[in-house]
Amino acid sequence: MTIEPNQTSMHGPVCPMPLKHYDKIVMGHGSGGRMTQELIQQFFLPNLSNSALLAGNDFAVINPNQIGRIAISTDAHIVSPLTFPGGDIGRLSICGTVNDVCMSGAVPIGLTASFILEEGLSTHLLEEIIKSMAKTALEAGVPVVACDTKVVERGKADGLFISTTGFGIIPENLHISGSEAKPGDVVLISGTIGDHGIAVLTARGDLGFDSNIVSDVAPLNGLIHQTLTAAPKIHVLRDPTRGGLATTLNEIAAQSQVNITIDEDKIPIHPAVASACEMLGFDPLYVANEGKVIVIVPADQAEAALNAMRTHPYGKDSCRIGVVNSSPVSRVLLRTQIGGTRILDVMAGEMLPRIC
């Protein structure tokens, strides 16, 4: 992939000018005039800079070296607080969209980002979040090629909202979808579940005690590439974000018209997450994740996929948690530790607000 110079946006050409320092976002930063340009020059361009952004156009042109199918995903990111153990809204915005694109098996090649800034937002905090985005984009190897900013009145944006869109190229002969799970497939998970949701609760002070739980938020394109190289016949990839593992498996079961049965004693859960969920009355199977992937793969490639996942830093705790059966269709069943079986349904309502 090449990103051609002189072909992307940041409110039009930005001319060099003396920069005035601001401690807080004010409404004038959304005017499109001098203050907007100062905001861009002071915070965005030094951190997210590349030839495309520096050109100052209102569009981005990509020129993939390989002609093929293109995967596109868009997402809005809201979280309270804006920073939490293990991450922040900036890292979350990059990882969330990179991960959504690569769940198709695509190789992500670029992102766009739109920032809704609330009047009164600390510019120091904004800069830290932008730097976090830049660091995460570099880790993922996926540049932010176009950006936009808007400012809204105090009390209308919870500090900062970020919307991102990502795009990638799907390799030939790769057909990965939630509708592709087949009876006999094996279900894998790349590590412990529920870490992100509980880390956000920790940051809010809702646990009532100190915890060492950190969010799992991470870009998964490297892990997925490594796994696909070892097991190219993977049927389904899905990141269990809002609604957690149980809700995501229900979505796959419905799409594929199959049954998915998982084993309670095989599901990896950090002891501190399990304790927090027990105290708060949460089921960790429904708590959000931001750095895990469900892999559904034919049985004859399951071991190869699992071994590949375990050799990647973001998959070192990967394990086999279940199988796909032909019936009962559109159902997820949990084999409990005491030997019974219960239905895992889709989560109803909201358990943890503003976590993704």
N, C-alpha and C positions, 0 to 999 in steps of 0.2 A: 504494500500500500504506500502511496505517496500522497502527501498533502501539498498541493501546489501553493506557492507563495502568493500574496496579494489577494487572498480569497476567503476571508471570513469577517466576523463582525465584533464590534464592541462599541456600539453607538456611533459608528462613523469614525473618520480620521481623528486622531488625538494629537494635537499640536504641543510641542514642548512649551512648558510654562512654569513659572515659580509655583511650588506647591504650598498651599496653606494647610497647616496641621489641624485636624479635627479629632476631638476625643469621643464624640458621639455622632451618630447619623442624624442629619436634620432633613427637613422636607426638601430643601434646595438641592440635595444630592440626587433627587429624582427628576430634576427639571430638564435634563438633556443638554444643559449648557455648561458653563465653565466649572461649576461645582461637581457636576457629574464626571467631567473629564479629569478633574483633580482626584476624585475618588478612584477612578479607573487607574490612573497613573500611579497613585500612591500605594494601592493595595492589590489590585488584580493583575496588572501587567507584570510587575516584578516577580510574581509567584507563578502565574499560569502562562507566562510568555512563550510563544513559539511563532514561527514565521507567519502562520495563518492569522493569529490574533493581532499581531503587530501591524498587519496590513490595514485593518480598520474598516473592512467592508461589512455589509449586512447579510452575508451569506458565506457558506463554506462549500468548496468543491472538493470532492474526493475522487481519486483516480486509482481504483483497485487494480493491482497488477494481474489479479486472477478474476476473470469474469465468472460469476456464479450467483447463487441465491444470496440475498442480503437479509439478515435478521435485524430488526429494529425493535427497541423497547424504550418506553418513556415512563418516568416515575416522579412523584412528588415526595419530598422528604420533610417530615415534621417530627421533632422529638423534643421533649422537655425533661430535663434541662438540655441545653445545646451541647454540653460536654458531659461525658460519663466515663466510668472506668473502662479503659481499653479503646476509647474512640470519641468521636464527636460527629456532629451533623455533616461536616465536610467529608470525612472518611466514609461515613455511611452513604452519602450521595454517590460517591464514585463506585464503591463496592456494590451497592444495590443495583445499579444499572449495568455495570460490567458483568455481574453475575447473571442478571436476567438475560442478557444477550447470549452469554456462553452456555446457558441451559439448552440451547438449540444445537450445541456443538459448534457454533460459529466462533471464529477468531475475532474478538472485538478490535476495531480499528480506530474508533474515535468517539468522543462524547461532546454534547453541548450542555450548557448549564445556564439556568435562569435563577436569579437571586431576588427574592422579595425581602427587602430590608425594612425593619420597623424604625421609625423615628425614635431616637434615643439609644439605639444599639451601640455598644462600645466599639469603637474602631479598632481598639487593641484586640478584642475578642474576635472581631471580623477578620483581622489579619491572621490571627492564629488558626482560624478555621480554613481560610484560603490556603495557608501554608500546608495544613494537613491534607487538603484536597490535592495539592500539587505533589506532595510526597507519595500519596496513595496512587495517583495517576502514574507517577514514575515507576512505582513498584509493579503496577499492573501492566505497564508498557502501553497505555492507552491515553493519548493526548486529549486535552480539552480544546477543541478547535473553534468553538464559538460560544460567546457568553452574552448575557443581557442582565441589566439590573433595573429594578423598580423600587421606589420608596413609598411606603404607606404611613398613614398617621399612627401616632402612638396608640397602642392597644389593639391594633388590627392585624398583627402578624406574629405574635408570640416571639418577638426578637428577630427571627430569621427563618424563612422557608427557602428551600432549594429544590428546583425541578431540573431533572437531567434526562437527556435522550441519548441513547447509545446505538451504535450500528456496527455490524460485523459481517464477515463473509463466511458462509457455510460451505465447508469442503464438499466436493463431489461425492455422491453415493452415501451420504450421511443423512439418515432420516430419523431424527430423535424428536419425540413428542409425547405428551401425556396420554395420548391415545394408542401408544405402541406397546404397552405392557402386555405380556403373553403368559398364559398358564405355564408353570414350570420355571419362570424367571426367579431370580434371587434378588432380594432387596438389601442394599447396603446403605450405611450412613457414614459420613466422613468424620464423626466425632461426637462429643457430648452435646446434649440438647438443652435449650432453655437458658444458656449463659447470657445472651443479649438482654432478654427481658428482665432478668433478675439484676443485671448490672445497672440498668436504667433505674429500677426501683431503688437500688443502693444509692445512686446519685441523688435521688429525690429525698432520701432520708426516710423512705416508707418502711424499711425493714425494722427500724427501731434498734439495730445493733450494727456494729462494723462487720464488713465482709471483705474477703479477698477475691470475690468474683469479678471478673472482667469480661467485657463484651467480646464475642468471637468475631466481630466485624472484620472481614478480610476479602480481598479480591480472589476469586476462585478459578480464574481462567488458566493459570499455570497448572493447578491440580487437575482440572478437567482435561487439558491437553495431554498431560502425562497419562491419565487414565484411558483416554481414547486411543492413545498410541498402543497401549498394552491390550485393550479390549475394544476393538473397533466396531463391534456389533451391539454396543449398548443401545437399549430401547428407550429409556427414559432418564432424563436428568431434571431435577427440580430442587430449588432451594426452599426449605421450609421456613418462610419468614412469618408474616402475620398469620395467626392461627396455629402455628407450630407444626410439628411432625404429624399429628393426628389429622388435622384439617387438610394438610397438603396430600397425604395419602388418600383421603376421601376424594379429593379432586381427581387424582390419577385413576382411582378405581372407577369413578363415574365416567371419565373420559374413555377409558379402555373397556368398560363393561366387564370387569373382572372382580375377583375377590382378592384382597391383600390381607394376609395373616402375619402378624408380627409377634415376637416373643418378648414378654415384659422383662425377663431376666437378661436379655441380650442388649437392651437399649442402654447406651452409655449416658449416665447422668452424673455430673460432678456432685460429690456429697454435700457441698455447701448449697448448691442449687436445690437439691432434694430437700434439705432441711428448711430452706427459706420457703419453698413451695408448701411444705407440710404446715409450717407455722401460719402462712397466709391463706391456706385453703385453696391453693392453685394446683392444677395438674400439670406437671412439666411437659407432658406430651402436647399441650396446647400453648406453651410459652414460645415467644418469637426467637428466631435465630437469624444471624446476619453473616455467618461464615461457614455454613454447613451445606452439604449437597446430598440429596437422595439419589442413588444410582440403582436403576433396575436393569439387570443384565441377564442374558441367557446363562443357564447353569454351567455350561461348558467354558464360559469365559469369566465366571465369577471370581475364581481364585486369582487369575491374572489381574483383574481389575482391582481386587482388594490389595494385592501386593503392591501394585503401582501407587495406589492411594496412600498406603502406609509409609512409602518412601518420600512423600512430600510433606513439608512442614505443616501444612494446613489439613493433612489427612492422616497424621501419625496415629490417631486413635480410632481409625476407621474399623468398622466391624459389620458382620452379617447380622441382620435383625429379623429377616422374615422371607416369605415366599409369596408368589402369585399363584392363585388357584382359579379355576373356571367358575366356581359358584361358592356362596351366593353373590350374584353380580352386584356391583356398585356398593359393596360393603367392605369395611375394614374391621377385622377381628383382632383382639388382643388375647393371646394365651397367657394367663396370669401365672404368677410364681407359685400359687397353691394348686395349679392344675386345672383350673376352670377356663372358660372362654367368655369374653364379653365384647359387645359391640362398641367400637370407637366411632362416635358420630362427629359431624362437623360442629365446630364451636358455635354456640349461639350467643350473639351479643358481643360486648366488649369486655375484655379482661384487663388489659393494660393500655390506657390511652397514650397516644403520641410516642410510640417507640420505634417507628420505622420511617 
